[in-house]
Amino acid sequence: MAVRLTILGSGSGGNSAFIESGDTRLLIDAGLSARQTRLRLAKIGRTPERLSGILLTHDHSDHVKGLIGLADRLGVPVYCNRATKDAIQQQFAQRLDWRIFTTGSEFELGDIGIESFALPHDAQDPVGFILHTEAGRIGFVTDLGHVTKLVIARARTANVLVLETNHDLQMLRDCPHRPWRLKQRIMSRYGHLSNDAAADALEQIVTADLSCVLLGHLSRECNRPELAYQVVQNRLRSIGAAHVRIELTSQTVPSATIELHQGKNNPVFTPLQLNEQWTPELF
């Protein structure tokens, strides 16, 4: 059975990823509008009506702004911790189908085992995830200001890892459009990882079982995809980790779909188009 991962969008304008394992279909965050989520799912032949749940990392708007249009209107369950739920309810009055977990706990959602862990970010109890599937483990580590020992320990179990490379430090410092207070927040220990900080983290995270790293949450103003890629690639080469494939994500278009197959170490990358593996769904 193949497990499929598509990053629908990643960046300060909205974050969401789609995971499919058997009959289980999840969104990790709902930071794109409901319309954009539907359009981007349609590119891989999927519809939000078939979602098993929405799993939230934290309450910031670029991770939840499409939540009402999906969870409320379609009745999709929302999985998050108590602090995230409370913060979201201050933004939206609608009653959603909340499924509350405790940070650090493990639970099952259909065919997928969910392992949650704390991240250092300026939100209400933000979390990262390791998704356990029959074909491998997928990690989500974005929106964090520094990498803790706990994050390293959890991320080292992943076969595929979504890791934040938010900004180039010098580009951020020189950016004329951002006030110094915002720059301080981003550079703080509860802000976002720079390219170099992400590369430092990968030095400690890489194992023989890590096949792919997807670079996520890139700043439009304070980073460039080729720069993030080069920094991480150079670091992986310097530590002899040529077996790790690097993939970029985008704010504007879905990434290539990654397929993990049970018993195979290397994931398969499917270009963004409908194919025989992705049979279009009907409503």
VMD Tcl script that draws the C-alpha trace (Angstrom):
set ca {
  {0.00 0.00 0.00}
  {1.38 3.40 -0.98}
  {1.26 6.35 1.40}
  {1.09 9.72 -0.35}
  {2.14 13.17 0.81}
  {1.46 16.41 -1.06}
  {2.32 19.82 0.36}
  {-0.62 21.88 -0.91}
  {1.00 25.16 0.11}
  {3.69 26.31 2.53}
  {4.64 29.83 3.58}
  {3.44 32.82 5.55}
  {0.41 33.09 3.23}
  {-0.96 29.71 4.22}
  {0.13 26.18 5.12}
  {-1.54 22.85 4.42}
  {-0.43 19.31 3.56}
  {-2.42 16.28 2.41}
  {-1.64 12.73 3.59}
  {-3.32 9.60 2.30}
  {-2.85 6.13 3.73}
  {-5.43 3.55 2.70}
  {-8.85 5.01 3.45}
  {-7.42 7.67 5.80}
  {-7.04 11.18 4.36}
  {-5.74 14.01 6.49}
  {-4.91 17.65 6.20}
  {-2.02 18.84 8.33}
  {-3.16 22.43 8.99}
  {-5.81 24.38 7.09}
  {-4.04 27.65 6.36}
  {-5.24 27.97 2.77}
  {-8.71 29.25 2.03}
  {-11.38 26.58 1.60}
  {-11.54 27.49 -2.09}
  {-7.80 27.14 -2.59}
  {-7.76 23.89 -0.64}
  {-10.45 22.48 -2.90}
  {-8.67 23.67 -6.06}
  {-5.33 22.22 -5.01}
  {-6.82 18.92 -3.89}
  {-8.55 18.73 -7.27}
  {-5.14 18.82 -8.97}
  {-4.44 15.41 -7.45}
  {-7.98 14.12 -7.91}
  {-9.13 14.55 -4.34}
  {-11.99 16.39 -2.64}
  {-12.28 17.80 0.90}
  {-15.55 15.89 1.39}
  {-13.52 12.69 1.81}
  {-11.23 14.01 4.53}
  {-10.95 11.90 7.68}
  {-9.74 14.84 9.75}
  {-7.72 18.04 10.01}
  {-4.68 17.93 12.26}
  {-3.48 21.31 13.58}
  {0.02 22.30 14.64}
  {-1.02 25.64 16.19}
  {-3.48 28.53 16.08}
  {-1.80 31.12 13.86}
  {-3.93 32.32 10.95}
  {-1.62 30.97 8.25}
  {-2.40 27.51 9.62}
  {-6.13 27.80 10.39}
  {-7.76 30.45 8.18}
  {-9.47 27.83 5.99}
  {-10.68 25.83 8.96}
  {-14.26 27.10 9.12}
  {-14.83 26.70 5.40}
  {-13.77 23.06 5.65}
  {-14.49 21.75 9.14}
  {-17.72 23.66 9.80}
  {-19.35 23.35 6.39}
  {-18.24 19.78 5.71}
  {-18.28 18.39 9.25}
  {-14.63 17.33 9.17}
  {-13.22 16.51 12.66}
  {-10.46 18.80 13.94}
  {-7.61 17.32 15.99}
  {-5.59 19.67 18.20}
  {-4.59 20.28 21.81}
  {-6.72 22.23 24.28}
  {-4.74 25.50 24.10}
  {-4.96 25.56 20.31}
  {-8.72 24.94 20.44}
  {-9.24 27.73 22.95}
  {-7.19 30.20 20.89}
  {-9.10 29.34 17.71}
  {-12.45 29.71 19.43}
  {-11.50 33.29 20.28}
  {-11.20 33.91 16.52}
  {-14.20 31.93 15.28}
  {-17.56 31.46 16.96}
  {-18.58 28.30 15.08}
  {-18.86 25.01 16.91}
  {-16.58 22.44 15.34}
  {-16.15 18.71 15.87}
  {-13.13 19.02 18.15}
  {-11.00 15.97 18.95}
  {-8.62 17.03 21.72}
  {-5.24 15.42 22.38}
  {-2.58 16.21 24.96}
  {0.76 17.49 23.69}
  {3.24 14.62 23.85}
  {0.56 11.98 23.47}
  {0.17 9.38 20.75}
  {-3.12 8.37 19.16}
  {-4.47 6.71 16.04}
  {-6.47 8.31 13.27}
  {-7.62 5.60 10.91}
  {-4.59 3.90 9.36}
  {-2.17 6.51 10.72}
  {-0.54 6.68 14.14}
  {0.00 10.26 15.34}
  {2.85 11.20 17.66}
  {2.80 14.79 18.91}
  {5.61 16.78 20.52}
  {6.14 20.36 21.69}
  {7.78 23.04 19.52}
  {9.23 26.40 20.67}
  {7.12 28.99 18.82}
  {5.11 32.04 19.88}
  {1.72 30.36 19.68}
  {-0.49 28.61 22.20}
  {1.14 25.18 22.76}
  {2.42 24.56 19.19}
  {3.29 21.00 18.20}
  {5.11 18.96 15.62}
  {4.07 15.52 14.44}
  {5.49 12.18 13.44}
  {2.96 10.22 11.37}
  {3.42 6.47 11.58}
  {2.22 4.59 8.51}
  {2.74 1.10 7.13}
  {5.12 2.52 4.54}
  {7.20 4.77 6.80}
  {7.25 7.75 9.14}
  {6.59 11.33 8.05}
  {7.70 14.22 10.27}
  {6.40 17.80 10.42}
  {8.75 20.30 12.08}
  {7.84 23.85 11.07}
  {7.22 27.13 12.90}
  {9.90 26.97 15.58}
  {12.55 29.41 16.71}
  {15.17 26.88 17.77}
  {15.60 23.13 17.77}
  {15.36 21.39 21.13}
  {16.71 17.99 22.13}
  {13.13 16.70 22.06}
  {12.65 17.90 18.48}
  {15.92 16.25 17.42}
  {14.95 12.97 19.05}
  {11.53 12.87 17.40}
  {12.73 14.06 13.97}
  {15.46 11.39 13.89}
  {12.76 8.74 13.56}
  {11.39 10.17 10.29}
  {11.88 8.71 6.82}
  {10.48 11.88 5.23}
  {10.76 15.21 7.05}
  {9.07 18.55 6.42}
  {11.48 21.09 7.94}
  {11.23 24.87 8.15}
  {13.77 27.00 6.27}
  {12.04 30.33 6.74}
  {14.62 33.00 6.05}
  {18.14 33.98 5.20}
  {19.41 35.89 8.20}
  {21.09 38.69 6.24}
  {18.11 39.13 3.91}
  {15.86 39.41 6.96}
  {18.10 42.02 8.61}
  {18.27 44.05 5.40}
  {14.57 43.81 4.51}
  {13.19 47.38 4.24}
  {9.55 46.31 4.51}
  {9.66 44.78 7.98}
  {9.86 46.72 11.24}
  {12.65 45.85 13.63}
  {10.19 44.45 16.17}
  {8.97 41.89 13.63}
  {12.52 41.00 12.69}
  {13.35 40.43 16.34}
  {10.33 38.16 16.70}
  {11.31 36.07 13.68}
  {14.93 35.76 14.82}
  {13.99 34.95 18.42}
  {14.06 31.51 20.02}
  {10.28 31.39 19.56}
  {10.22 32.66 15.99}
  {11.28 30.82 12.82}
  {14.29 28.81 11.68}
  {16.75 30.36 9.26}
  {18.35 28.34 6.47}
  {21.52 27.93 8.50}
  {19.63 26.96 11.66}
  {17.75 24.31 9.71}
  {21.02 23.00 8.29}
  {22.48 22.89 11.82}
  {19.47 20.90 12.95}
  {19.78 18.45 10.07}
  {23.34 17.64 11.10}
  {21.86 16.18 14.27}
  {18.74 14.72 12.68}
  {20.11 12.81 9.69}
  {20.10 9.04 9.90}
  {20.51 6.30 7.31}
  {16.70 5.98 7.30}
  {16.01 9.60 6.35}
  {15.26 9.60 2.62}
  {13.89 13.06 1.93}
  {13.70 16.55 3.46}
  {11.09 19.01 2.22}
  {12.04 22.63 2.90}
  {8.99 24.54 4.08}
  {7.61 27.91 5.16}
  {10.02 29.95 3.02}
  {9.65 33.71 3.35}
  {8.77 35.51 0.12}
  {10.72 38.64 1.08}
  {13.57 37.25 3.16}
  {14.57 34.05 1.41}
  {14.99 32.50 -2.02}
  {14.23 28.86 -2.84}
  {17.60 28.33 -4.52}
  {19.38 29.81 -1.50}
  {17.59 27.58 1.01}
  {18.26 24.57 -1.20}
  {21.96 25.37 -1.58}
  {22.55 25.93 2.15}
  {20.93 22.61 3.07}
  {22.52 20.72 0.19}
  {26.00 21.96 1.07}
  {25.56 20.95 4.68}
  {24.29 17.47 3.81}
  {27.22 16.98 1.47}
  {29.67 18.11 4.13}
  {28.45 15.40 6.52}
  {28.30 12.69 3.87}
  {24.51 12.52 3.71}
  {24.19 12.30 -0.08}
  {21.39 9.73 0.33}
  {18.96 12.44 1.52}
  {16.92 14.02 -1.26}
  {16.00 17.71 -0.88}
  {12.68 19.02 -2.16}
  {11.34 22.58 -2.10}
  {7.77 23.48 -1.28}
  {5.82 26.45 -2.61}
  {3.27 28.95 -1.38}
  {1.51 29.16 -4.72}
  {1.36 25.59 -6.07}
  {1.26 22.08 -4.60}
  {4.51 20.15 -4.45}
  {5.18 16.94 -6.29}
  {3.45 14.03 -4.56}
  {5.74 11.77 -2.56}
  {4.79 8.09 -2.45}
  {6.17 5.82 0.24}
  {5.92 2.08 -0.31}
  {6.16 -0.57 2.37}
  {9.51 -2.31 2.31}
  {11.20 0.31 0.11}
  {13.69 2.82 1.48}
  {13.45 5.39 -1.30}
  {10.23 7.38 -1.84}
  {8.78 7.85 -5.32}
  {8.11 11.39 -6.55}
  {5.08 11.82 -8.78}
  {4.83 15.02 -10.88}
  {1.77 17.14 -10.20}
  {-0.74 15.61 -12.59}
  {-3.49 13.06 -12.48}
  {-2.25 9.56 -13.20}
  {-3.35 5.99 -12.75}
  {-2.16 5.97 -9.12}
  {-4.42 8.94 -8.35}
  {-7.90 7.90 -9.45}
  {-10.16 10.98 -9.29}
  {-12.81 10.92 -6.59}
  {-16.46 11.67 -7.08}
  {-18.47 13.69 -4.55}
}
mol new
graphics top color blue
foreach p $ca { graphics top sphere $p radius 0.5 }
foreach p [lrange $ca 0 end-1] q [lrange $ca 1 end] { graphics top cylinder $p $q radius 0.2 }
display resetview
